């Protein structure tokens, strides 16, 4: 048996049919037909749809940017209103604190005046009581000095004259 099997390159001729110069006009014709069909499909169907989607997206993005800008303006206005309200609240709080301090100071002044009056009254009463005690003590010391002087004079065997003893004790008490 002889080998009648032929290899692919020998069976098909010179090689790849795409590179065969005899089929070039046919290939170029179908290339142009295919490109024209692709062009018409793209230009009439695909590209308008893509353009519509892009336009819709651009519109959505523009609307979203406008809405974001509007919300930003509202946020800025809200922040300004918040800052104003905060400043007013601080001012009001400072005013309330000042009023409370003034009221407390007034109450303190009244209480101090009342306490000063009570202290002055107690001091006057104490001075009066001290004066009475001092007078009573001087009188008691004078009486004790008179009695003691009489007893001393009597102990030495003399007779004490009440007026002379009183004069001597009075002179000694004065200093």
trRosetta pair geometry for C-beta under 8 A, 3 or more apart (Angstrom, degrees):
i j d omega theta_ij theta_ji phi_ij phi_ji
6 10 5.0 -121 -178 88 102 114
6 11 4.6 125 110 -65 123 97
7 10 4.9 80 61 16 83 105
7 11 6.8 -158 90 -11 37 93
8 11 5.7 -60 -140 38 29 108
8 12 6.0 10 168 -6 67 113
9 12 6.4 -61 -137 44 25 97
9 15 6.6 4 -141 -94 94 57
12 15 7.4 121 100 -72 114 3
12 17 7.6 -96 175 -54 122 91
13 20 7.7 41 102 -100 135 131
14 20 6.7 126 65 -101 116 95
15 19 6.3 -25 99 65 116 122
15 20 7.7 174 69 -64 78 84
16 19 4.8 65 79 15 100 105
16 20 7.4 -150 101 -28 53 82
17 20 5.1 -37 -154 5 47 123
17 23 6.1 26 171 20 87 159
18 23 7.6 -92 -121 85 25 128
18 27 7.0 104 -142 -110 68 153
20 23 4.9 57 84 14 103 105
20 24 7.8 -148 98 -36 55 75
21 24 5.5 -18 -157 -18 48 121
23 26 5.2 -58 -167 48 69 115
23 27 5.6 71 134 -27 87 105
24 27 5.6 -59 -141 40 31 110
24 28 6.0 30 162 -20 68 106
25 28 5.8 -53 -143 37 31 109
25 29 6.4 37 155 -23 63 104
26 29 5.8 -52 -151 32 30 114
26 30 6.6 19 157 -8 64 106
27 30 6.1 -60 -148 43 31 103
27 31 6.1 37 151 -25 65 108
28 31 5.4 -52 -145 35 32 117
28 32 6.4 32 156 -18 65 103
29 32 6.0 -59 -153 35 28 106
29 33 6.4 25 152 -16 65 107
30 33 5.4 -49 -141 39 37 114
30 34 6.0 40 157 -21 67 106
31 34 5.8 -56 -147 37 27 110
31 35 6.3 25 155 -17 63 108
32 35 5.8 -54 -144 38 31 110
32 36 6.3 31 156 -19 65 106
33 36 5.9 -56 -149 36 29 110
33 37 6.4 27 154 -17 64 107
34 37 5.8 -55 -147 38 30 110
34 38 6.2 29 154 -17 65 107
35 38 5.6 -53 -144 39 31 111
35 39 6.1 36 153 -25 65 105
36 39 5.5 -51 -146 34 30 114
36 40 6.4 26 156 -15 64 105
37 40 6.0 -56 -147 39 30 106
37 41 6.2 29 155 -18 65 108
38 41 5.8 -55 -144 39 30 110
38 42 6.0 26 158 -15 65 110
39 42 6.0 -61 -147 41 25 106
39 43 5.8 10 163 -8 66 115
40 43 6.0 -58 -130 45 27 101
40 44 5.5 2 175 2 66 120
41 44 6.7 -64 -126 49 16 93
41 45 5.5 -36 -171 33 58 119
41 46 6.4 43 139 -8 76 108
42 45 7.3 -62 -102 54 10 77
42 46 4.8 -45 -132 51 51 119
42 47 5.4 58 161 -27 72 105
43 47 5.6 -12 -117 30 33 134
44 47 8.0 65 16 41 18 95
44 48 7.1 -20 177 -4 25 121
45 48 6.9 -88 -166 36 10 101
45 49 6.7 -1 159 -10 54 115
46 49 6.0 -67 -156 39 28 109
46 50 6.2 23 155 -16 68 111
47 50 5.5 -53 -141 40 34 112
47 51 6.0 39 157 -23 67 105
48 51 5.4 -52 -143 38 32 114
48 52 6.3 35 155 -22 65 102
49 52 5.7 -51 -148 33 31 111
49 53 6.5 30 153 -17 63 105
50 53 5.7 -54 -150 37 32 111
50 54 6.2 31 152 -18 66 107
51 54 5.6 -55 -145 39 31 111
51 55 6.1 31 155 -20 66 106
52 55 5.7 -53 -145 37 30 111
52 56 6.2 32 154 -20 64 106
53 56 5.7 -54 -147 37 29 112
53 57 6.3 29 154 -17 64 107
54 57 5.7 -55 -147 39 31 111
54 58 6.2 33 153 -21 65 106
55 58 5.6 -52 -145 36 31 112
55 59 6.3 33 153 -19 64 104
56 59 5.7 -53 -149 36 30 111
56 60 6.3 31 152 -18 64 106
57 60 5.6 -52 -145 37 32 112
57 61 6.2 33 155 -19 66 106
58 61 5.7 -53 -146 38 30 111
58 62 6.2 31 154 -19 64 106
59 62 5.7 -54 -146 37 30 111
59 63 6.2 29 155 -17 65 106
60 63 5.7 -55 -146 39 30 110
60 64 6.1 30 154 -20 65 108
61 64 5.6 -54 -144 38 30 112
61 65 6.2 32 154 -21 64 104
62 65 5.7 -52 -147 35 29 111
62 66 6.4 29 153 -18 63 106
63 66 5.7 -55 -148 38 32 111
63 67 6.2 31 154 -18 66 107
64 67 5.6 -53 -144 39 31 111
64 68 6.1 34 153 -22 65 106
65 68 5.6 -52 -146 36 30 113
65 69 6.3 33 152 -21 64 104
66 69 5.7 -52 -148 35 31 112
66 70 6.4 32 152 -18 64 105
67 70 5.6 -53 -148 37 33 113
67 71 6.2 32 153 -17 66 106
68 71 5.7 -54 -145 40 31 110
68 72 6.2 38 151 -25 64 104
69 72 5.5 -50 -148 32 31 115
69 73 6.6 34 151 -19 63 101
70 73 5.7 -51 -152 33 32 111
70 74 6.5 32 149 -17 64 104
71 74 5.4 -51 -147 38 36 113
71 75 6.2 39 151 -22 66 104
72 75 5.5 -52 -148 35 32 113
72 76 6.4 33 152 -20 64 103
73 76 5.7 -51 -148 35 32 112
73 77 6.4 31 152 -16 64 105
74 77 5.6 -55 -148 39 32 111
74 78 6.1 33 152 -20 66 106
75 78 5.6 -52 -143 38 31 111
75 79 6.2 34 154 -21 64 104
76 79 5.7 -52 -147 35 30 112
76 80 6.4 31 152 -19 63 104
77 80 5.7 -52 -148 36 32 111
77 81 6.4 32 152 -17 65 105
78 81 5.6 -53 -147 38 33 112
78 82 6.2 37 151 -22 65 105
79 82 5.5 -51 -146 36 32 114
79 83 6.3 34 154 -19 65 103
80 83 5.7 -52 -147 36 31 111
80 84 6.3 32 153 -19 64 106
81 84 5.7 -54 -147 37 31 112
81 85 6.2 30 154 -17 65 106
82 85 5.8 -55 -146 39 29 109
82 86 6.1 31 154 -21 64 108
83 86 5.6 -54 -146 36 30 113
83 87 6.3 31 155 -19 65 104
84 87 5.8 -54 -148 36 30 110
84 88 6.3 29 153 -16 64 107
85 88 5.7 -55 -147 39 32 111
85 89 6.2 34 153 -22 65 106
86 89 5.6 -52 -146 35 30 112
86 90 6.4 31 154 -19 64 103
87 90 5.8 -53 -149 35 32 111
87 91 6.4 33 152 -19 64 105
88 91 5.6 -53 -147 37 32 112
88 92 6.2 32 154 -18 66 106
89 92 5.7 -53 -145 39 31 111
89 93 6.2 33 153 -21 64 106
90 93 5.6 -53 -145 36 31 112
90 94 6.3 32 154 -18 65 104
91 94 5.8 -54 -149 36 30 110
91 95 6.4 31 151 -20 64 105
92 95 5.6 -53 -148 35 32 113
92 96 6.3 33 153 -19 65 105
93 96 5.7 -53 -147 36 32 111
93 97 6.3 33 153 -20 64 105
94 97 5.6 -52 -146 36 32 112
94 98 6.3 34 154 -20 65 105
95 98 5.7 -54 -148 36 31 111
95 99 6.4 31 153 -18 65 105
96 99 5.7 -53 -147 37 31 111
96 100 6.2 32 153 -19 65 106
97 100 5.7 -55 -147 37 30 111
97 101 6.3 32 153 -20 65 105
98 101 5.7 -52 -147 36 31 111
98 102 6.3 31 154 -19 64 106
99 102 5.7 -54 -147 37 31 111
99 103 6.3 30 155 -18 66 106
100 103 5.7 -54 -146 38 31 110
100 104 6.2 30 155 -18 65 107
101 104 5.7 -56 -145 39 30 109
101 105 6.1 31 155 -21 66 107
102 105 5.7 -54 -145 36 29 111
102 106 6.4 31 154 -20 64 104
103 106 5.7 -52 -148 35 31 112
103 107 6.4 30 153 -16 64 105
104 107 5.7 -54 -148 39 33 111
104 108 6.1 35 151 -21 65 107
105 108 5.5 -53 -145 38 31 114
105 109 6.3 36 153 -23 65 103
106 109 5.7 -50 -147 32 31 112
106 110 6.6 30 153 -16 63 103
107 110 5.8 -54 -150 37 32 111
107 111 6.2 30 153 -17 66 108
108 111 5.6 -55 -145 40 31 110
108 112 6.1 33 154 -21 66 106
109 112 5.7 -53 -145 36 29 111
109 113 6.4 30 155 -18 64 104
110 113 5.9 -54 -149 36 30 110
110 114 6.3 29 153 -17 64 108
111 114 5.6 -55 -148 39 32 112
111 115 6.1 31 153 -19 66 107
112 115 5.6 -54 -143 39 31 110
112 116 6.1 34 155 -21 66 104
113 116 5.6 -51 -144 36 30 112
113 117 6.4 32 154 -20 63 104
114 117 5.7 -53 -150 35 30 112
114 118 6.4 28 151 -17 64 106
115 118 5.6 -54 -147 38 33 110
115 119 6.2 34 153 -20 66 106
116 119 5.6 -53 -144 38 30 111
116 120 6.2 32 155 -20 65 105
117 120 5.7 -53 -146 36 30 111
117 121 6.3 31 153 -20 63 105
118 121 5.6 -53 -147 36 32 112
118 122 6.2 29 154 -16 66 106
119 122 5.7 -54 -145 40 31 109
119 123 6.1 33 154 -22 65 107
120 123 5.6 -52 -144 37 30 112
120 124 6.4 32 155 -20 64 103
121 124 5.9 -54 -150 34 29 110
121 125 6.4 27 152 -16 64 106
122 125 5.6 -54 -147 39 33 112
122 126 6.1 34 152 -21 66 106
123 126 5.5 -53 -144 38 31 112
123 127 6.2 34 154 -21 65 103
124 127 5.7 -50 -145 35 31 112
124 128 6.4 33 153 -19 63 105
125 128 5.7 -54 -150 36 31 113
125 129 6.2 29 152 -17 66 107
126 129 5.6 -54 -145 39 32 110
126 130 6.1 33 154 -20 67 105
127 130 5.7 -52 -144 37 29 110
127 131 6.2 34 153 -22 63 105
128 131 5.6 -53 -149 35 29 113
128 132 6.4 28 152 -18 64 105
129 132 5.7 -53 -148 37 32 111
129 133 6.3 32 152 -18 65 105
130 133 5.6 -54 -146 39 32 111
130 134 6.0 34 153 -22 67 107
131 134 5.6 -53 -143 37 28 111
131 135 6.2 28 156 -18 64 106
132 135 5.8 -53 -145 37 30 109
132 136 6.1 29 154 -18 64 107
133 136 5.7 -56 -146 40 29 110
133 137 6.1 31 153 -22 66 107
134 137 5.6 -53 -145 36 29 111
134 138 6.3 29 155 -19 64 104
135 138 5.8 -52 -146 36 30 109
135 139 6.3 29 154 -17 64 107
136 139 5.7 -56 -148 39 31 111
136 140 6.1 30 153 -19 66 107
137 140 5.6 -54 -145 38 31 110
137 141 6.1 31 155 -19 66 106
138 141 5.7 -53 -144 38 29 110
138 142 6.2 33 153 -22 64 106
138 173 7.5 97 -161 -170 96 132
139 142 5.6 -53 -147 35 30 113
139 143 6.4 30 154 -18 65 105
140 143 5.8 -53 -147 36 32 110
140 144 6.2 29 154 -16 66 107
141 144 5.7 -55 -144 40 30 109
141 145 6.0 32 154 -22 65 108
141 173 7.5 133 112 -117 114 118
142 145 5.7 -54 -144 37 28 111
142 146 6.3 30 155 -20 64 105
142 169 6.3 115 -150 143 73 127
142 170 7.7 35 -136 -83 115 66
142 173 6.4 -4 -95 -79 91 156
143 146 5.8 -53 -148 35 30 111
143 147 6.3 25 155 -14 64 107
144 147 5.8 -56 -146 41 31 108
144 148 5.9 30 155 -19 66 111
145 148 5.7 -55 -140 40 28 110
145 149 6.1 30 158 -20 64 107
145 169 4.6 136 122 -142 121 123
145 172 7.5 -159 -176 78 146 128
145 173 7.3 179 45 -65 170 109
146 149 5.9 -55 -145 36 27 109
146 150 6.4 26 156 -17 62 107
146 162 8.0 36 -169 -150 116 76
146 165 5.9 101 -145 132 75 114
146 166 6.2 14 -113 -91 118 69
146 169 5.5 -77 -75 -20 70 168
147 150 5.8 -56 -149 36 30 111
147 151 6.3 27 154 -18 65 109
148 151 5.7 -58 -147 38 31 111
148 152 6.2 32 154 -22 66 105
149 152 5.7 -52 -144 34 31 111
149 153 6.4 29 157 -16 65 105
149 160 6.9 137 126 -142 83 144
149 165 4.8 155 111 -156 129 109
149 168 6.7 161 -154 85 155 122
149 169 6.0 -127 -14 -65 152 110
150 153 5.9 -56 -148 38 29 108
150 154 6.1 26 154 -16 65 110
150 160 4.5 -161 -130 73 69 162
150 162 7.7 5 -92 -100 122 66
150 165 5.8 24 -68 -138 78 168
151 154 5.6 -56 -144 41 30 111
151 155 6.1 35 153 -26 65 106
152 155 5.6 -51 -145 32 30 113
152 156 6.7 21 155 -12 62 104
153 156 6.1 -61 -153 39 31 104
153 158 4.8 -74 178 75 86 106
153 159 7.4 -1 140 122 115 8
153 160 3.9 113 80 -73 146 106
153 165 7.1 -107 -9 -89 146 119
154 157 7.6 53 -179 -75 34 13
154 158 7.0 -104 -86 66 29 57
154 159 7.6 43 -98 -111 72 37
154 160 6.2 -65 -47 -11 81 112
160 164 7.4 -144 -173 69 67 104
160 165 5.2 33 178 -52 112 133
161 164 4.0 62 77 14 109 113
161 165 6.5 172 79 -12 54 86
162 165 5.9 -58 -144 40 28 109
162 166 6.1 28 158 -20 65 110
163 166 5.7 -54 -143 38 29 111
163 167 6.3 29 156 -19 64 106
164 167 5.8 -52 -146 36 30 111
164 168 6.4 30 154 -18 64 106
165 168 5.8 -55 -147 37 30 110
165 169 6.3 27 155 -16 65 108
166 169 5.9 -55 -143 39 29 108
166 170 6.1 31 156 -20 64 109
167 170 5.8 -55 -144 38 29 112
167 171 6.3 29 156 -20 63 107
168 171 5.9 -55 -148 36 29 111
168 172 6.4 25 154 -16 63 109
169 172 5.7 -57 -147 39 31 110
169 173 6.2 33 154 -24 66 108
170 173 5.7 -53 -143 34 29 112
170 174 6.7 30 157 -21 62 104
171 174 6.1 -55 -153 31 30 110
